[in-house]
Amino acid sequence: MDRVELADRIEAEFHQLFDSLSRMPRQGHSRRDLTKRPVLFISLYSFVIVYEPDLNPIRIMAVVRGKRDVKRILRERVE
């Protein structure tokens, strides 16, 4: 599998995950150590997806590499 095929597959998996979250929004877990906002976290590969499950439609707040400083990024983006 070449890089383009791999990127296409990963993109498709993100879309599948987002679709799944929209149909069944309470997937994932909260992380009070990272934010007090009513968001949930779910992972795909090395990425962390942060979303608001109580909105209709749900709101994806961030898609962040897990190795990054997720707390700082969330503070800058969503708090």
Jmol script that loads the backbone (N, CA, C; Angstrom):
load data "model"
ATOM      1  N   MET A   1       0.847  -1.176   0.000  1.00  0.00           N
ATOM      2  CA  MET A   1       0.000   0.000   0.000  1.00  0.00           C
ATOM      3  C   MET A   1       0.892   1.240   0.000  1.00  0.00           C
ATOM      4  N   ASP A   2       0.620   2.142  -0.932  1.00  0.00           N
ATOM      5  CA  ASP A   2       1.429   3.358  -0.980  1.00  0.00           C
ATOM      6  C   ASP A   2       0.838   4.433  -0.062  1.00  0.00           C
ATOM      7  N   ARG A   3       1.530   5.534   0.031  1.00  0.00           N
ATOM      8  CA  ARG A   3       1.128   6.609   0.957  1.00  0.00           C
ATOM      9  C   ARG A   3      -0.239   7.194   0.630  1.00  0.00           C
ATOM     10  N   VAL A   4      -0.531   7.348  -0.647  1.00  0.00           N
ATOM     11  CA  VAL A   4      -1.820   7.914  -1.046  1.00  0.00           C
ATOM     12  C   VAL A   4      -2.947   6.969  -0.648  1.00  0.00           C
ATOM     13  N   GLU A   5      -2.775   5.686  -0.896  1.00  0.00           N
ATOM     14  CA  GLU A   5      -3.794   4.707  -0.509  1.00  0.00           C
ATOM     15  C   GLU A   5      -3.977   4.687   1.010  1.00  0.00           C
ATOM     16  N   LEU A   6      -2.870   4.748   1.737  1.00  0.00           N
ATOM     17  CA  LEU A   6      -2.947   4.769   3.199  1.00  0.00           C
ATOM     18  C   LEU A   6      -3.679   6.016   3.676  1.00  0.00           C
ATOM     19  N   ALA A   7      -3.343   7.163   3.114  1.00  0.00           N
ATOM     20  CA  ALA A   7      -4.011   8.415   3.502  1.00  0.00           C
ATOM     21  C   ALA A   7      -5.503   8.346   3.182  1.00  0.00           C
ATOM     22  N   ASP A   8      -5.849   7.784   2.034  1.00  0.00           N
ATOM     23  CA  ASP A   8      -7.265   7.645   1.673  1.00  0.00           C
ATOM     24  C   ASP A   8      -7.993   6.729   2.648  1.00  0.00           C
ATOM     25  N   ARG A   9      -7.345   5.642   3.046  1.00  0.00           N
ATOM     26  CA  ARG A   9      -7.965   4.711   3.995  1.00  0.00           C
ATOM     27  C   ARG A   9      -8.182   5.367   5.356  1.00  0.00           C
ATOM     28  N   ILE A  10      -7.177   6.098   5.825  1.00  0.00           N
ATOM     29  CA  ILE A  10      -7.297   6.776   7.125  1.00  0.00           C
ATOM     30  C   ILE A  10      -8.375   7.852   7.053  1.00  0.00           C
ATOM     31  N   GLU A  11      -8.430   8.605   5.966  1.00  0.00           N
ATOM     32  CA  GLU A  11      -9.476   9.614   5.802  1.00  0.00           C
ATOM     33  C   GLU A  11     -10.853   8.961   5.851  1.00  0.00           C
ATOM     34  N   ALA A  12     -11.014   7.834   5.176  1.00  0.00           N
ATOM     35  CA  ALA A  12     -12.297   7.123   5.178  1.00  0.00           C
ATOM     36  C   ALA A  12     -12.653   6.660   6.594  1.00  0.00           C
ATOM     37  N   GLU A  13     -11.659   6.227   7.354  1.00  0.00           N
ATOM     38  CA  GLU A  13     -11.927   5.796   8.727  1.00  0.00           C
ATOM     39  C   GLU A  13     -12.344   6.959   9.612  1.00  0.00           C
ATOM     40  N   PHE A  14     -11.762   8.134   9.392  1.00  0.00           N
ATOM     41  CA  PHE A  14     -12.215   9.318  10.128  1.00  0.00           C
ATOM     42  C   PHE A  14     -13.667   9.624   9.802  1.00  0.00           C
ATOM     43  N   HIS A  15     -14.011   9.580   8.529  1.00  0.00           N
ATOM     44  CA  HIS A  15     -15.399   9.853   8.132  1.00  0.00           C
ATOM     45  C   HIS A  15     -16.348   8.819   8.748  1.00  0.00           C
ATOM     46  N   GLN A  16     -15.941   7.563   8.776  1.00  0.00           N
ATOM     47  CA  GLN A  16     -16.771   6.525   9.391  1.00  0.00           C
ATOM     48  C   GLN A  16     -16.949   6.802  10.887  1.00  0.00           C
ATOM     49  N   LEU A  17     -15.874   7.204  11.557  1.00  0.00           N
ATOM     50  CA  LEU A  17     -15.958   7.507  12.980  1.00  0.00           C
ATOM     51  C   LEU A  17     -16.879   8.704  13.213  1.00  0.00           C
ATOM     52  N   PHE A  18     -16.729   9.756  12.432  1.00  0.00           N
ATOM     53  CA  PHE A  18     -17.580  10.936  12.594  1.00  0.00           C
ATOM     54  C   PHE A  18     -19.044  10.577  12.362  1.00  0.00           C
ATOM     55  N   ASP A  19     -19.301   9.745  11.368  1.00  0.00           N
ATOM     56  CA  ASP A  19     -20.669   9.299  11.099  1.00  0.00           C
ATOM     57  C   ASP A  19     -21.206   8.500  12.291  1.00  0.00           C
ATOM     58  N   SER A  20     -20.384   7.621  12.823  1.00  0.00           N
ATOM     59  CA  SER A  20     -20.783   6.825  13.986  1.00  0.00           C
ATOM     60  C   SER A  20     -21.081   7.723  15.187  1.00  0.00           C
ATOM     61  N   LEU A  21     -20.248   8.736  15.404  1.00  0.00           N
ATOM     62  CA  LEU A  21     -20.474   9.669  16.512  1.00  0.00           C
ATOM     63  C   LEU A  21     -21.777  10.434  16.321  1.00  0.00           C
ATOM     64  N   SER A  22     -22.105  10.774  15.089  1.00  0.00           N
ATOM     65  CA  SER A  22     -23.350  11.520  14.850  1.00  0.00           C
ATOM     66  C   SER A  22     -24.575  10.647  15.113  1.00  0.00           C
ATOM     67  N   ARG A  23     -24.463   9.351  14.847  1.00  0.00           N
ATOM     68  CA  ARG A  23     -25.596   8.441  15.074  1.00  0.00           C
ATOM     69  C   ARG A  23     -25.693   7.996  16.537  1.00  0.00           C
ATOM     70  N   MET A  24     -24.553   7.826  17.201  1.00  0.00           N
ATOM     71  CA  MET A  24     -24.506   7.372  18.608  1.00  0.00           C
ATOM     72  C   MET A  24     -23.545   8.279  19.363  1.00  0.00           C
ATOM     73  N   PRO A  25     -24.010   9.480  19.747  1.00  0.00           N
ATOM     74  CA  PRO A  25     -23.083  10.474  20.255  1.00  0.00           C
ATOM     75  C   PRO A  25     -22.485  10.226  21.631  1.00  0.00           C
ATOM     76  N   ARG A  26     -22.666   9.397  22.416  1.00  0.00           N
ATOM     77  CA  ARG A  26     -22.011   9.391  23.728  1.00  0.00           C
ATOM     78  C   ARG A  26     -20.796   8.464  23.774  1.00  0.00           C
ATOM     79  N   GLN A  27     -20.178   8.208  22.640  1.00  0.00           N
ATOM     80  CA  GLN A  27     -18.989   7.362  22.590  1.00  0.00           C
ATOM     81  C   GLN A  27     -17.782   8.127  23.130  1.00  0.00           C
ATOM     82  N   GLY A  28     -16.853   7.407  23.696  1.00  0.00           N
ATOM     83  CA  GLY A  28     -15.652   8.037  24.199  1.00  0.00           C
ATOM     84  C   GLY A  28     -15.740   8.278  25.690  1.00  0.00           C
ATOM     85  N   HIS A  29     -14.899   9.159  26.175  1.00  0.00           N
ATOM     86  CA  HIS A  29     -14.833   9.413  27.614  1.00  0.00           C
ATOM     87  C   HIS A  29     -14.477  10.876  27.865  1.00  0.00           C
ATOM     88  N   SER A  30     -14.803  11.334  29.062  1.00  0.00           N
ATOM     89  CA  SER A  30     -14.438  12.706  29.440  1.00  0.00           C
ATOM     90  C   SER A  30     -13.013  12.699  29.989  1.00  0.00           C
ATOM     91  N   ARG A  31     -12.396  13.848  29.994  1.00  0.00           N
ATOM     92  CA  ARG A  31     -11.043  14.012  30.532  1.00  0.00           C
ATOM     93  C   ARG A  31     -11.006  15.303  31.331  1.00  0.00           C
ATOM     94  N   ARG A  32     -11.473  15.237  32.565  1.00  0.00           N
ATOM     95  CA  ARG A  32     -11.515  16.434  33.419  1.00  0.00           C
ATOM     96  C   ARG A  32     -10.119  16.974  33.712  1.00  0.00           C
ATOM     97  N   ASP A  33      -9.093  16.147  33.536  1.00  0.00           N
ATOM     98  CA  ASP A  33      -7.726  16.627  33.722  1.00  0.00           C
ATOM     99  C   ASP A  33      -7.280  17.529  32.566  1.00  0.00           C
ATOM    100  N   LEU A  34      -8.007  17.461  31.435  1.00  0.00           N
ATOM    101  CA  LEU A  34      -7.651  18.278  30.278  1.00  0.00           C
ATOM    102  C   LEU A  34      -8.571  19.464  30.070  1.00  0.00           C
ATOM    103  N   THR A  35      -9.855  19.310  30.403  1.00  0.00           N
ATOM    104  CA  THR A  35     -10.814  20.402  30.217  1.00  0.00           C
ATOM    105  C   THR A  35     -12.053  20.156  31.073  1.00  0.00           C
ATOM    106  N   LYS A  36     -12.680  21.225  31.490  1.00  0.00           N
ATOM    107  CA  LYS A  36     -13.920  21.127  32.263  1.00  0.00           C
ATOM    108  C   LYS A  36     -15.149  21.240  31.358  1.00  0.00           C
ATOM    109  N   ARG A  37     -14.929  21.506  30.084  1.00  0.00           N
ATOM    110  CA  ARG A  37     -16.044  21.608  29.136  1.00  0.00           C
ATOM    111  C   ARG A  37     -16.725  20.258  28.975  1.00  0.00           C
ATOM    112  N   PRO A  38     -17.994  20.248  28.606  1.00  0.00           N
ATOM    113  CA  PRO A  38     -18.737  18.992  28.444  1.00  0.00           C
ATOM    114  C   PRO A  38     -18.433  18.326  27.100  1.00  0.00           C
ATOM    115  N   VAL A  39     -17.179  17.949  26.912  1.00  0.00           N
ATOM    116  CA  VAL A  39     -16.746  17.301  25.679  1.00  0.00           C
ATOM    117  C   VAL A  39     -16.315  15.874  25.984  1.00  0.00           C
ATOM    118  N   LEU A  40     -16.296  15.073  24.935  1.00  0.00           N
ATOM    119  CA  LEU A  40     -15.817  13.701  25.055  1.00  0.00           C
ATOM    120  C   LEU A  40     -14.622  13.512  24.142  1.00  0.00           C
ATOM    121  N   PHE A  41     -13.812  12.518  24.474  1.00  0.00           N
ATOM    122  CA  PHE A  41     -12.596  12.205  23.736  1.00  0.00           C
ATOM    123  C   PHE A  41     -12.699  10.786  23.201  1.00  0.00           C
ATOM    124  N   ILE A  42     -12.251  10.605  21.985  1.00  0.00           N
ATOM    125  CA  ILE A  42     -12.172   9.275  21.395  1.00  0.00           C
ATOM    126  C   ILE A  42     -10.927   9.265  20.506  1.00  0.00           C
ATOM    127  N   SER A  43     -10.279   8.137  20.398  1.00  0.00           N
ATOM    128  CA  SER A  43      -9.030   8.046  19.644  1.00  0.00           C
ATOM    129  C   SER A  43      -9.206   7.252  18.360  1.00  0.00           C
ATOM    130  N   LEU A  44      -8.402   7.617  17.383  1.00  0.00           N
ATOM    131  CA  LEU A  44      -8.274   6.866  16.141  1.00  0.00           C
ATOM    132  C   LEU A  44      -6.809   6.955  15.745  1.00  0.00           C
ATOM    133  N   TYR A  45      -6.161   5.808  15.726  1.00  0.00           N
ATOM    134  CA  TYR A  45      -4.718   5.743  15.511  1.00  0.00           C
ATOM    135  C   TYR A  45      -4.044   6.613  16.569  1.00  0.00           C
ATOM    136  N   SER A  46      -3.167   7.514  16.151  1.00  0.00           N
ATOM    137  CA  SER A  46      -2.472   8.359  17.125  1.00  0.00           C
ATOM    138  C   SER A  46      -3.148   9.713  17.301  1.00  0.00           C
ATOM    139  N   PHE A  47      -4.392   9.822  16.864  1.00  0.00           N
ATOM    140  CA  PHE A  47      -5.130  11.073  16.960  1.00  0.00           C
ATOM    141  C   PHE A  47      -6.168  11.015  18.079  1.00  0.00           C
ATOM    142  N   VAL A  48      -6.403  12.162  18.683  1.00  0.00           N
ATOM    143  CA  VAL A  48      -7.445  12.317  19.685  1.00  0.00           C
ATOM    144  C   VAL A  48      -8.499  13.239  19.088  1.00  0.00           C
ATOM    145  N   ILE A  49      -9.734  12.771  19.081  1.00  0.00           N
ATOM    146  CA  ILE A  49     -10.853  13.566  18.577  1.00  0.00           C
ATOM    147  C   ILE A  49     -11.624  14.076  19.782  1.00  0.00           C
ATOM    148  N   VAL A  50     -11.847  15.373  19.838  1.00  0.00           N
ATOM    149  CA  VAL A  50     -12.572  16.007  20.933  1.00  0.00           C
ATOM    150  C   VAL A  50     -13.869  16.532  20.340  1.00  0.00           C
ATOM    151  N   TYR A  51     -15.005  16.157  20.959  1.00  0.00           N
ATOM    152  CA  TYR A  51     -16.275  16.594  20.397  1.00  0.00           C
ATOM    153  C   TYR A  51     -17.311  16.874  21.475  1.00  0.00           C
ATOM    154  N   GLU A  52     -18.276  17.720  21.108  1.00  0.00           N
ATOM    155  CA  GLU A  52     -19.403  18.042  21.982  1.00  0.00           C
ATOM    156  C   GLU A  52     -20.566  17.136  21.600  1.00  0.00           C
ATOM    157  N   PRO A  53     -20.911  16.168  22.451  1.00  0.00           N
ATOM    158  CA  PRO A  53     -21.944  15.201  22.095  1.00  0.00           C
ATOM    159  C   PRO A  53     -23.370  15.713  22.283  1.00  0.00           C
ATOM    160  N   ASP A  54     -23.549  16.791  23.025  1.00  0.00           N
ATOM    161  CA  ASP A  54     -24.896  17.248  23.363  1.00  0.00           C
ATOM    162  C   ASP A  54     -25.491  18.228  22.353  1.00  0.00           C
ATOM    163  N   LEU A  55     -24.758  18.546  21.317  1.00  0.00           N
ATOM    164  CA  LEU A  55     -25.273  19.407  20.260  1.00  0.00           C
ATOM    165  C   LEU A  55     -25.874  18.539  19.164  1.00  0.00           C
ATOM    166  N   ASN A  56     -26.798  19.096  18.413  1.00  0.00           N
ATOM    167  CA  ASN A  56     -27.384  18.366  17.301  1.00  0.00           C
ATOM    168  C   ASN A  56     -27.293  19.227  16.056  1.00  0.00           C
ATOM    169  N   PRO A  57     -26.381  18.945  15.145  1.00  0.00           N
ATOM    170  CA  PRO A  57     -25.470  17.812  15.127  1.00  0.00           C
ATOM    171  C   PRO A  57     -24.304  18.021  16.100  1.00  0.00           C
ATOM    172  N   ILE A  58     -23.591  16.930  16.377  1.00  0.00           N
ATOM    173  CA  ILE A  58     -22.439  17.033  17.271  1.00  0.00           C
ATOM    174  C   ILE A  58     -21.441  18.027  16.683  1.00  0.00           C
ATOM    175  N   ARG A  59     -20.567  18.526  17.512  1.00  0.00           N
ATOM    176  CA  ARG A  59     -19.547  19.468  17.045  1.00  0.00           C
ATOM    177  C   ARG A  59     -18.173  18.888  17.331  1.00  0.00           C
ATOM    178  N   ILE A  60     -17.393  18.672  16.283  1.00  0.00           N
ATOM    179  CA  ILE A  60     -16.013  18.229  16.435  1.00  0.00           C
ATOM    180  C   ILE A  60     -15.212  19.467  16.815  1.00  0.00           C
ATOM    181  N   MET A  61     -14.618  19.434  18.004  1.00  0.00           N
ATOM    182  CA  MET A  61     -13.862  20.589  18.497  1.00  0.00           C
ATOM    183  C   MET A  61     -12.404  20.565  18.034  1.00  0.00           C
ATOM    184  N   ALA A  62     -11.827  19.357  17.975  1.00  0.00           N
ATOM    185  CA  ALA A  62     -10.418  19.257  17.603  1.00  0.00           C
ATOM    186  C   ALA A  62     -10.087  17.830  17.204  1.00  0.00           C
ATOM    187  N   VAL A  63      -9.148  17.721  16.299  1.00  0.00           N
ATOM    188  CA  VAL A  63      -8.513  16.448  15.953  1.00  0.00           C
ATOM    189  C   VAL A  63      -7.026  16.724  16.117  1.00  0.00           C
ATOM    190  N   VAL A  64      -6.422  16.085  17.125  1.00  0.00           N
ATOM    191  CA  VAL A  64      -5.065  16.439  17.535  1.00  0.00           C
ATOM    192  C   VAL A  64      -4.213  15.177  17.624  1.00  0.00           C
ATOM    193  N   ARG A  65      -2.985  15.264  17.212  1.00  0.00           N
ATOM    194  CA  ARG A  65      -2.040  14.171  17.425  1.00  0.00           C
ATOM    195  C   ARG A  65      -1.874  13.970  18.921  1.00  0.00           C
ATOM    196  N   GLY A  66      -1.953  12.741  19.378  1.00  0.00           N
ATOM    197  CA  GLY A  66      -1.864  12.439  20.799  1.00  0.00           C
ATOM    198  C   GLY A  66      -0.547  12.830  21.436  1.00  0.00           C
ATOM    199  N   LYS A  67       0.513  12.928  20.652  1.00  0.00           N
ATOM    200  CA  LYS A  67       1.833  13.294  21.190  1.00  0.00           C
ATOM    201  C   LYS A  67       1.952  14.783  21.484  1.00  0.00           C
ATOM    202  N   ARG A  68       1.025  15.559  20.966  1.00  0.00           N
ATOM    203  CA  ARG A  68       1.082  17.002  21.194  1.00  0.00           C
ATOM    204  C   ARG A  68       0.550  17.342  22.577  1.00  0.00           C
ATOM    205  N   ASP A  69       0.699  18.563  22.986  1.00  0.00           N
ATOM    206  CA  ASP A  69       0.205  19.026  24.278  1.00  0.00           C
ATOM    207  C   ASP A  69      -1.295  19.304  24.146  1.00  0.00           C
ATOM    208  N   VAL A  70      -2.078  18.250  24.308  1.00  0.00           N
ATOM    209  CA  VAL A  70      -3.524  18.325  24.075  1.00  0.00           C
ATOM    210  C   VAL A  70      -4.173  19.346  25.008  1.00  0.00           C
ATOM    211  N   LYS A  71      -3.741  19.391  26.243  1.00  0.00           N
ATOM    212  CA  LYS A  71      -4.325  20.336  27.201  1.00  0.00           C
ATOM    213  C   LYS A  71      -4.130  21.778  26.736  1.00  0.00           C
ATOM    214  N   ARG A  72      -2.942  22.114  26.300  1.00  0.00           N
ATOM    215  CA  ARG A  72      -2.665  23.478  25.826  1.00  0.00           C
ATOM    216  C   ARG A  72      -3.484  23.785  24.578  1.00  0.00           C
ATOM    217  N   ILE A  73      -3.537  22.855  23.653  1.00  0.00           N
ATOM    218  CA  ILE A  73      -4.288  23.070  22.418  1.00  0.00           C
ATOM    219  C   ILE A  73      -5.766  23.287  22.715  1.00  0.00           C
ATOM    220  N   LEU A  74      -6.320  22.491  23.616  1.00  0.00           N
ATOM    221  CA  LEU A  74      -7.731  22.661  23.972  1.00  0.00           C
ATOM    222  C   LEU A  74      -7.972  24.000  24.655  1.00  0.00           C
ATOM    223  N   ARG A  75      -7.068  24.392  25.508  1.00  0.00           N
ATOM    224  CA  ARG A  75      -7.202  25.678  26.184  1.00  0.00           C
ATOM    225  C   ARG A  75      -7.239  26.809  25.157  1.00  0.00           C
ATOM    226  N   GLU A  76      -6.410  26.717  24.134  1.00  0.00           N
ATOM    227  CA  GLU A  76      -6.358  27.759  23.106  1.00  0.00           C
ATOM    228  C   GLU A  76      -7.584  27.712  22.190  1.00  0.00           C
ATOM    229  N   ARG A  77      -8.101  26.511  21.927  1.00  0.00           N
ATOM    230  CA  ARG A  77      -9.181  26.374  20.949  1.00  0.00           C
ATOM    231  C   ARG A  77     -10.573  26.408  21.533  1.00  0.00           C
ATOM    232  N   VAL A  78     -10.777  25.787  22.678  1.00  0.00           N
ATOM    233  CA  VAL A  78     -12.159  25.585  23.117  1.00  0.00           C
ATOM    234  C   VAL A  78     -12.490  26.183  24.482  1.00  0.00           C
ATOM    235  N   GLU A  79     -11.544  26.754  25.152  1.00  0.00           N
ATOM    236  CA  GLU A  79     -11.900  27.282  26.478  1.00  0.00           C
ATOM    237  C   GLU A  79     -11.850  28.769  26.524  1.00  0.00           C
TER     238      GLU A  79
END
end "model"
wireframe off; spacefill off
backbone 0.3
color backbone group
